[in-house]
Amino acid sequence: MLLKGKNVIVTGSGRGIGKAVAIACAREGANIGLLARTLEEINNTKQEIESLGFGVKITVKTA
């Protein structure tokens, strides 16, 4: 659990590799900052992470 309680900002987190990285970091216990081009993509990623029940803080911003 190297990321437990750490803050991680993931760009391109709405899809593809960025989304996979965000989910992997959440799985390790990191608090996640999600950035993507559209709010819809970010909210989808946020909901997916929350549904997995990792109990981490998620911050949403659009670029």
PyMOL Python script that loads the backbone (N, CA, C, O; Angstrom):
from pymol import cmd

cmd.read_pdbstr("""\
ATOM      1  N   MET A   1       0.823  -1.192   0.000  1.00  0.00           N
ATOM      2  CA  MET A   1       0.000   0.000   0.000  1.00  0.00           C
ATOM      3  C   MET A   1       0.868   1.257   0.000  1.00  0.00           C
ATOM      4  O   MET A   1       0.791   2.066   0.925  1.00  0.00           O
ATOM      5  N   LEU A   2       1.666   1.417  -1.000  1.00  0.00           N
ATOM      6  CA  LEU A   2       2.551   2.569  -1.085  1.00  0.00           C
ATOM      7  C   LEU A   2       1.806   3.880  -1.308  1.00  0.00           C
ATOM      8  O   LEU A   2       2.336   4.942  -0.981  1.00  0.00           O
ATOM      9  N   LEU A   3       0.598   3.838  -1.852  1.00  0.00           N
ATOM     10  CA  LEU A   3      -0.144   5.057  -2.157  1.00  0.00           C
ATOM     11  C   LEU A   3      -1.210   5.397  -1.122  1.00  0.00           C
ATOM     12  O   LEU A   3      -1.876   6.423  -1.254  1.00  0.00           O
ATOM     13  N   LYS A   4      -1.389   4.580  -0.112  1.00  0.00           N
ATOM     14  CA  LYS A   4      -2.451   4.809   0.871  1.00  0.00           C
ATOM     15  C   LYS A   4      -2.314   6.198   1.496  1.00  0.00           C
ATOM     16  O   LYS A   4      -1.288   6.527   2.092  1.00  0.00           O
ATOM     17  N   GLY A   5      -3.373   7.007   1.346  1.00  0.00           N
ATOM     18  CA  GLY A   5      -3.397   8.345   1.908  1.00  0.00           C
ATOM     19  C   GLY A   5      -2.650   9.395   1.103  1.00  0.00           C
ATOM     20  O   GLY A   5      -2.677  10.572   1.464  1.00  0.00           O
ATOM     21  N   LYS A   6      -1.993   9.007   0.036  1.00  0.00           N
ATOM     22  CA  LYS A   6      -1.279   9.956  -0.824  1.00  0.00           C
ATOM     23  C   LYS A   6      -2.266  10.613  -1.772  1.00  0.00           C
ATOM     24  O   LYS A   6      -3.332  10.060  -2.046  1.00  0.00           O
ATOM     25  N   ASN A   7      -1.916  11.792  -2.274  1.00  0.00           N
ATOM     26  CA  ASN A   7      -2.738  12.504  -3.243  1.00  0.00           C
ATOM     27  C   ASN A   7      -2.149  12.302  -4.630  1.00  0.00           C
ATOM     28  O   ASN A   7      -0.957  12.522  -4.846  1.00  0.00           O
ATOM     29  N   VAL A   8      -2.992  11.882  -5.572  1.00  0.00           N
ATOM     30  CA  VAL A   8      -2.556  11.603  -6.937  1.00  0.00           C
ATOM     31  C   VAL A   8      -3.449  12.373  -7.898  1.00  0.00           C
ATOM     32  O   VAL A   8      -4.674  12.305  -7.798  1.00  0.00           O
ATOM     33  N   ILE A   9      -2.842  13.107  -8.832  1.00  0.00           N
ATOM     34  CA  ILE A   9      -3.586  13.804  -9.875  1.00  0.00           C
ATOM     35  C   ILE A   9      -3.378  13.040 -11.176  1.00  0.00           C
ATOM     36  O   ILE A   9      -2.245  12.789 -11.586  1.00  0.00           O
ATOM     37  N   VAL A  10      -4.488  12.672 -11.822  1.00  0.00           N
ATOM     38  CA  VAL A  10      -4.412  11.883 -13.057  1.00  0.00           C
ATOM     39  C   VAL A  10      -5.039  12.689 -14.186  1.00  0.00           C
ATOM     40  O   VAL A  10      -6.237  12.971 -14.162  1.00  0.00           O
ATOM     41  N   THR A  11      -4.226  13.061 -15.179  1.00  0.00           N
ATOM     42  CA  THR A  11      -4.759  13.736 -16.357  1.00  0.00           C
ATOM     43  C   THR A  11      -5.258  12.685 -17.341  1.00  0.00           C
ATOM     44  O   THR A  11      -4.789  11.547 -17.344  1.00  0.00           O
ATOM     45  N   GLY A  12      -6.204  13.078 -18.165  1.00  0.00           N
ATOM     46  CA  GLY A  12      -6.765  12.130 -19.127  1.00  0.00           C
ATOM     47  C   GLY A  12      -7.503  10.993 -18.460  1.00  0.00           C
ATOM     48  O   GLY A  12      -7.551   9.880 -18.985  1.00  0.00           O
ATOM     49  N   SER A  13      -8.082  11.272 -17.298  1.00  0.00           N
ATOM     50  CA  SER A  13      -8.692  10.205 -16.497  1.00  0.00           C
ATOM     51  C   SER A  13     -10.097   9.825 -16.940  1.00  0.00           C
ATOM     52  O   SER A  13     -10.740   8.987 -16.307  1.00  0.00           O
ATOM     53  N   GLY A  14     -10.579  10.428 -18.016  1.00  0.00           N
ATOM     54  CA  GLY A  14     -11.916  10.119 -18.488  1.00  0.00           C
ATOM     55  C   GLY A  14     -12.022   8.837 -19.281  1.00  0.00           C
ATOM     56  O   GLY A  14     -13.115   8.294 -19.446  1.00  0.00           O
ATOM     57  N   ARG A  15     -10.892   8.344 -19.777  1.00  0.00           N
ATOM     58  CA  ARG A  15     -10.927   7.121 -20.584  1.00  0.00           C
ATOM     59  C   ARG A  15      -9.519   6.563 -20.763  1.00  0.00           C
ATOM     60  O   ARG A  15      -8.526   7.208 -20.427  1.00  0.00           O
ATOM     61  N   GLY A  16      -9.464   5.370 -21.291  1.00  0.00           N
ATOM     62  CA  GLY A  16      -8.202   4.750 -21.665  1.00  0.00           C
ATOM     63  C   GLY A  16      -7.222   4.546 -20.519  1.00  0.00           C
ATOM     64  O   GLY A  16      -7.598   4.160 -19.412  1.00  0.00           O
ATOM     65  N   ILE A  17      -5.946   4.819 -20.817  1.00  0.00           N
ATOM     66  CA  ILE A  17      -4.880   4.591 -19.845  1.00  0.00           C
ATOM     67  C   ILE A  17      -5.054   5.463 -18.607  1.00  0.00           C
ATOM     68  O   ILE A  17      -4.841   4.994 -17.490  1.00  0.00           O
ATOM     69  N   GLY A  18      -5.440   6.729 -18.790  1.00  0.00           N
ATOM     70  CA  GLY A  18      -5.631   7.618 -17.645  1.00  0.00           C
ATOM     71  C   GLY A  18      -6.691   7.103 -16.689  1.00  0.00           C
ATOM     72  O   GLY A  18      -6.522   7.176 -15.472  1.00  0.00           O
ATOM     73  N   LYS A  19      -7.776   6.586 -17.231  1.00  0.00           N
ATOM     74  CA  LYS A  19      -8.838   6.019 -16.401  1.00  0.00           C
ATOM     75  C   LYS A  19      -8.332   4.794 -15.652  1.00  0.00           C
ATOM     76  O   LYS A  19      -8.607   4.625 -14.464  1.00  0.00           O
ATOM     77  N   ALA A  20      -7.591   3.941 -16.352  1.00  0.00           N
ATOM     78  CA  ALA A  20      -7.038   2.739 -15.717  1.00  0.00           C
ATOM     79  C   ALA A  20      -6.066   3.106 -14.600  1.00  0.00           C
ATOM     80  O   ALA A  20      -6.047   2.455 -13.555  1.00  0.00           O
ATOM     81  N   VAL A  21      -5.262   4.144 -14.815  1.00  0.00           N
ATOM     82  CA  VAL A  21      -4.321   4.600 -13.786  1.00  0.00           C
ATOM     83  C   VAL A  21      -5.083   5.126 -12.572  1.00  0.00           C
ATOM     84  O   VAL A  21      -4.720   4.825 -11.435  1.00  0.00           O
ATOM     85  N   ALA A  22      -6.136   5.909 -12.805  1.00  0.00           N
ATOM     86  CA  ALA A  22      -6.930   6.447 -11.698  1.00  0.00           C
ATOM     87  C   ALA A  22      -7.538   5.324 -10.861  1.00  0.00           C
ATOM     88  O   ALA A  22      -7.508   5.378  -9.632  1.00  0.00           O
ATOM     89  N   ILE A  23      -8.082   4.323 -11.515  1.00  0.00           N
ATOM     90  CA  ILE A  23      -8.685   3.190 -10.805  1.00  0.00           C
ATOM     91  C   ILE A  23      -7.623   2.414 -10.037  1.00  0.00           C
ATOM     92  O   ILE A  23      -7.848   2.014  -8.895  1.00  0.00           O
ATOM     93  N   ALA A  24      -6.470   2.202 -10.657  1.00  0.00           N
ATOM     94  CA  ALA A  24      -5.389   1.468  -9.986  1.00  0.00           C
ATOM     95  C   ALA A  24      -4.892   2.221  -8.753  1.00  0.00           C
ATOM     96  O   ALA A  24      -4.629   1.607  -7.719  1.00  0.00           O
ATOM     97  N   CYS A  25      -4.761   3.538  -8.853  1.00  0.00           N
ATOM     98  CA  CYS A  25      -4.314   4.339  -7.711  1.00  0.00           C
ATOM     99  C   CYS A  25      -5.351   4.314  -6.593  1.00  0.00           C
ATOM    100  O   CYS A  25      -4.996   4.231  -5.418  1.00  0.00           O
ATOM    101  N   ALA A  26      -6.627   4.385  -6.953  1.00  0.00           N
ATOM    102  CA  ALA A  26      -7.689   4.302  -5.947  1.00  0.00           C
ATOM    103  C   ALA A  26      -7.664   2.947  -5.256  1.00  0.00           C
ATOM    104  O   ALA A  26      -7.867   2.854  -4.046  1.00  0.00           O
ATOM    105  N   ARG A  27      -7.419   1.916  -6.020  1.00  0.00           N
ATOM    106  CA  ARG A  27      -7.332   0.557  -5.473  1.00  0.00           C
ATOM    107  C   ARG A  27      -6.214   0.472  -4.424  1.00  0.00           C
ATOM    108  O   ARG A  27      -6.312  -0.300  -3.470  1.00  0.00           O
ATOM    109  N   GLU A  28      -5.164   1.260  -4.604  1.00  0.00           N
ATOM    110  CA  GLU A  28      -4.035   1.283  -3.670  1.00  0.00           C
ATOM    111  C   GLU A  28      -4.256   2.247  -2.506  1.00  0.00           C
ATOM    112  O   GLU A  28      -3.393   2.381  -1.638  1.00  0.00           O
ATOM    113  N   GLY A  29      -5.420   2.926  -2.486  1.00  0.00           N
ATOM    114  CA  GLY A  29      -5.760   3.786  -1.358  1.00  0.00           C
ATOM    115  C   GLY A  29      -5.419   5.251  -1.512  1.00  0.00           C
ATOM    116  O   GLY A  29      -5.498   6.007  -0.543  1.00  0.00           O
ATOM    117  N   ALA A  30      -5.039   5.674  -2.717  1.00  0.00           N
ATOM    118  CA  ALA A  30      -4.700   7.075  -2.950  1.00  0.00           C
ATOM    119  C   ALA A  30      -5.961   7.922  -3.082  1.00  0.00           C
ATOM    120  O   ALA A  30      -6.996   7.444  -3.545  1.00  0.00           O
ATOM    121  N   ASN A  31      -5.863   9.190  -2.667  1.00  0.00           N
ATOM    122  CA  ASN A  31      -6.903  10.171  -2.950  1.00  0.00           C
ATOM    123  C   ASN A  31      -6.647  10.658  -4.370  1.00  0.00           C
ATOM    124  O   ASN A  31      -5.505  10.942  -4.733  1.00  0.00           O
ATOM    125  N   ILE A  32      -7.699  10.756  -5.173  1.00  0.00           N
ATOM    126  CA  ILE A  32      -7.537  10.974  -6.603  1.00  0.00           C
ATOM    127  C   ILE A  32      -8.050  12.340  -7.032  1.00  0.00           C
ATOM    128  O   ILE A  32      -9.139  12.759  -6.641  1.00  0.00           O
ATOM    129  N   GLY A  33      -7.247  13.031  -7.844  1.00  0.00           N
ATOM    130  CA  GLY A  33      -7.674  14.235  -8.549  1.00  0.00           C
ATOM    131  C   GLY A  33      -7.865  13.854 -10.005  1.00  0.00           C
ATOM    132  O   GLY A  33      -6.907  13.477 -10.679  1.00  0.00           O
ATOM    133  N   LEU A  34      -9.087  13.947 -10.495  1.00  0.00           N
ATOM    134  CA  LEU A  34      -9.393  13.547 -11.873  1.00  0.00           C
ATOM    135  C   LEU A  34      -9.440  14.770 -12.777  1.00  0.00           C
ATOM    136  O   LEU A  34     -10.100  15.758 -12.454  1.00  0.00           O
ATOM    137  N   LEU A  35      -8.748  14.710 -13.902  1.00  0.00           N
ATOM    138  CA  LEU A  35      -8.801  15.761 -14.905  1.00  0.00           C
ATOM    139  C   LEU A  35      -9.057  15.139 -16.267  1.00  0.00           C
ATOM    140  O   LEU A  35      -8.429  14.144 -16.629  1.00  0.00           O
ATOM    141  N   ALA A  36      -9.982  15.725 -17.024  1.00  0.00           N
ATOM    142  CA  ALA A  36     -10.276  15.257 -18.377  1.00  0.00           C
ATOM    143  C   ALA A  36     -10.899  16.410 -19.147  1.00  0.00           C
ATOM    144  O   ALA A  36     -11.149  17.480 -18.591  1.00  0.00           O
ATOM    145  N   ARG A  37     -11.144  16.188 -20.412  1.00  0.00           N
ATOM    146  CA  ARG A  37     -11.683  17.261 -21.255  1.00  0.00           C
ATOM    147  C   ARG A  37     -13.146  17.570 -20.983  1.00  0.00           C
ATOM    148  O   ARG A  37     -13.569  18.720 -21.103  1.00  0.00           O
ATOM    149  N   THR A  38     -13.919  16.561 -20.620  1.00  0.00           N
ATOM    150  CA  THR A  38     -15.339  16.807 -20.378  1.00  0.00           C
ATOM    151  C   THR A  38     -15.738  16.342 -18.982  1.00  0.00           C
ATOM    152  O   THR A  38     -15.209  15.366 -18.451  1.00  0.00           O
ATOM    153  N   LEU A  39     -16.672  17.062 -18.418  1.00  0.00           N
ATOM    154  CA  LEU A  39     -17.182  16.727 -17.098  1.00  0.00           C
ATOM    155  C   LEU A  39     -17.879  15.370 -17.110  1.00  0.00           C
ATOM    156  O   LEU A  39     -17.821  14.632 -16.126  1.00  0.00           O
ATOM    157  N   GLU A  40     -18.530  15.043 -18.211  1.00  0.00           N
ATOM    158  CA  GLU A  40     -19.221  13.750 -18.325  1.00  0.00           C
ATOM    159  C   GLU A  40     -18.242  12.579 -18.183  1.00  0.00           C
ATOM    160  O   GLU A  40     -18.522  11.617 -17.469  1.00  0.00           O
ATOM    161  N   GLU A  41     -17.095  12.664 -18.865  1.00  0.00           N
ATOM    162  CA  GLU A  41     -16.086  11.601 -18.763  1.00  0.00           C
ATOM    163  C   GLU A  41     -15.580  11.460 -17.331  1.00  0.00           C
ATOM    164  O   GLU A  41     -15.435  10.352 -16.815  1.00  0.00           O
ATOM    165  N   ILE A  42     -15.316  12.596 -16.703  1.00  0.00           N
ATOM    166  CA  ILE A  42     -14.794  12.570 -15.331  1.00  0.00           C
ATOM    167  C   ILE A  42     -15.820  11.976 -14.378  1.00  0.00           C
ATOM    168  O   ILE A  42     -15.485  11.139 -13.540  1.00  0.00           O
ATOM    169  N   ASN A  43     -17.055  12.404 -14.505  1.00  0.00           N
ATOM    170  CA  ASN A  43     -18.088  11.886 -13.608  1.00  0.00           C
ATOM    171  C   ASN A  43     -18.287  10.383 -13.786  1.00  0.00           C
ATOM    172  O   ASN A  43     -18.553   9.673 -12.816  1.00  0.00           O
ATOM    173  N   ASN A  44     -18.158   9.895 -15.022  1.00  0.00           N
ATOM    174  CA  ASN A  44     -18.258   8.450 -15.252  1.00  0.00           C
ATOM    175  C   ASN A  44     -17.137   7.713 -14.532  1.00  0.00           C
ATOM    176  O   ASN A  44     -17.372   6.681 -13.903  1.00  0.00           O
ATOM    177  N   THR A  45     -15.917   8.240 -14.621  1.00  0.00           N
ATOM    178  CA  THR A  45     -14.782   7.620 -13.932  1.00  0.00           C
ATOM    179  C   THR A  45     -14.981   7.689 -12.423  1.00  0.00           C
ATOM    180  O   THR A  45     -14.737   6.714 -11.712  1.00  0.00           O
ATOM    181  N   LYS A  46     -15.423   8.841 -11.941  1.00  0.00           N
ATOM    182  CA  LYS A  46     -15.662   9.015 -10.500  1.00  0.00           C
ATOM    183  C   LYS A  46     -16.687   8.004  -9.999  1.00  0.00           C
ATOM    184  O   LYS A  46     -16.474   7.356  -8.974  1.00  0.00           O
ATOM    185  N   GLN A  47     -17.798   7.868 -10.720  1.00  0.00           N
ATOM    186  CA  GLN A  47     -18.842   6.925 -10.311  1.00  0.00           C
ATOM    187  C   GLN A  47     -18.332   5.490 -10.319  1.00  0.00           C
ATOM    188  O   GLN A  47     -18.673   4.696  -9.442  1.00  0.00           O
ATOM    189  N   GLU A  48     -17.512   5.162 -11.314  1.00  0.00           N
ATOM    190  CA  GLU A  48     -16.965   3.804 -11.383  1.00  0.00           C
ATOM    191  C   GLU A  48     -16.057   3.525 -10.182  1.00  0.00           C
ATOM    192  O   GLU A  48     -16.134   2.453  -9.583  1.00  0.00           O
ATOM    193  N   ILE A  49     -15.205   4.480  -9.834  1.00  0.00           N
ATOM    194  CA  ILE A  49     -14.312   4.303  -8.682  1.00  0.00           C
ATOM    195  C   ILE A  49     -15.127   4.195  -7.399  1.00  0.00           C
ATOM    196  O   ILE A  49     -14.859   3.336  -6.558  1.00  0.00           O
ATOM    197  N   GLU A  50     -16.123   5.069  -7.250  1.00  0.00           N
ATOM    198  CA  GLU A  50     -16.955   5.029  -6.039  1.00  0.00           C
ATOM    199  C   GLU A  50     -17.715   3.711  -5.930  1.00  0.00           C
ATOM    200  O   GLU A  50     -17.891   3.189  -4.829  1.00  0.00           O
ATOM    201  N   SER A  51     -18.165   3.171  -7.056  1.00  0.00           N
ATOM    202  CA  SER A  51     -18.925   1.917  -7.024  1.00  0.00           C
ATOM    203  C   SER A  51     -18.062   0.729  -6.605  1.00  0.00           C
ATOM    204  O   SER A  51     -18.583  -0.286  -6.143  1.00  0.00           O
ATOM    205  N   LEU A  52     -16.754   0.853  -6.764  1.00  0.00           N
ATOM    206  CA  LEU A  52     -15.841  -0.209  -6.357  1.00  0.00           C
ATOM    207  C   LEU A  52     -15.578  -0.184  -4.854  1.00  0.00           C
ATOM    208  O   LEU A  52     -15.008  -1.125  -4.302  1.00  0.00           O
ATOM    209  N   GLY A  53     -15.996   0.903  -4.191  1.00  0.00           N
ATOM    210  CA  GLY A  53     -15.951   0.958  -2.731  1.00  0.00           C
ATOM    211  C   GLY A  53     -14.572   1.114  -2.116  1.00  0.00           C
ATOM    212  O   GLY A  53     -14.314   0.567  -1.045  1.00  0.00           O
ATOM    213  N   PHE A  54     -13.677   1.852  -2.772  1.00  0.00           N
ATOM    214  CA  PHE A  54     -12.340   2.019  -2.220  1.00  0.00           C
ATOM    215  C   PHE A  54     -12.282   3.027  -1.076  1.00  0.00           C
ATOM    216  O   PHE A  54     -11.303   3.051  -0.329  1.00  0.00           O
ATOM    217  N   GLY A  55     -13.312   3.861  -0.924  1.00  0.00           N
ATOM    218  CA  GLY A  55     -13.363   4.811   0.183  1.00  0.00           C
ATOM    219  C   GLY A  55     -12.283   5.874   0.125  1.00  0.00           C
ATOM    220  O   GLY A  55     -11.708   6.230   1.153  1.00  0.00           O
ATOM    221  N   VAL A  56     -11.999   6.388  -1.071  1.00  0.00           N
ATOM    222  CA  VAL A  56     -10.994   7.431  -1.213  1.00  0.00           C
ATOM    223  C   VAL A  56     -11.672   8.743  -1.590  1.00  0.00           C
ATOM    224  O   VAL A  56     -12.806   8.749  -2.069  1.00  0.00           O
ATOM    225  N   LYS A  57     -10.976   9.848  -1.372  1.00  0.00           N
ATOM    226  CA  LYS A  57     -11.488  11.161  -1.740  1.00  0.00           C
ATOM    227  C   LYS A  57     -11.213  11.390  -3.221  1.00  0.00           C
ATOM    228  O   LYS A  57     -10.109  11.138  -3.704  1.00  0.00           O
ATOM    229  N   ILE A  58     -12.231  11.873  -3.938  1.00  0.00           N
ATOM    230  CA  ILE A  58     -12.085  12.122  -5.370  1.00  0.00           C
ATOM    231  C   ILE A  58     -12.445  13.576  -5.650  1.00  0.00           C
ATOM    232  O   ILE A  58     -13.517  14.041  -5.266  1.00  0.00           O
ATOM    233  N   THR A  59     -11.542  14.292  -6.322  1.00  0.00           N
ATOM    234  CA  THR A  59     -11.764  15.677  -6.710  1.00  0.00           C
ATOM    235  C   THR A  59     -11.906  15.731  -8.223  1.00  0.00           C
ATOM    236  O   THR A  59     -11.136  15.098  -8.945  1.00  0.00           O
ATOM    237  N   VAL A  60     -12.896  16.490  -8.706  1.00  0.00           N
ATOM    238  CA  VAL A  60     -13.187  16.543 -10.136  1.00  0.00           C
ATOM    239  C   VAL A  60     -12.944  17.952 -10.665  1.00  0.00           C
ATOM    240  O   VAL A  60     -13.434  18.928 -10.099  1.00  0.00           O
ATOM    241  N   LYS A  61     -12.177  18.051 -11.766  1.00  0.00           N
ATOM    242  CA  LYS A  61     -11.940  19.318 -12.466  1.00  0.00           C
ATOM    243  C   LYS A  61     -11.917  19.043 -13.961  1.00  0.00           C
ATOM    244  O   LYS A  61     -11.507  17.962 -14.384  1.00  0.00           O
ATOM    245  N   THR A  62     -12.353  20.013 -14.771  1.00  0.00           N
ATOM    246  CA  THR A  62     -12.238  19.880 -16.221  1.00  0.00           C
ATOM    247  C   THR A  62     -11.090  20.751 -16.705  1.00  0.00           C
ATOM    248  O   THR A  62     -10.740  21.746 -16.071  1.00  0.00           O
ATOM    249  N   ALA A  63     -10.514  20.368 -17.826  1.00  0.00           N
ATOM    250  CA  ALA A  63      -9.393  21.128 -18.389  1.00  0.00           C
ATOM    251  C   ALA A  63      -9.838  21.846 -19.648  1.00  0.00           C
ATOM    252  O   ALA A  63      -9.041  22.543 -20.275  1.00  0.00           O
TER     253      ALA A  63
END
""", "prot")
cmd.dss("prot")
cmd.show_as("cartoon", "prot")
cmd.util.cbc("prot")
cmd.orient("prot")
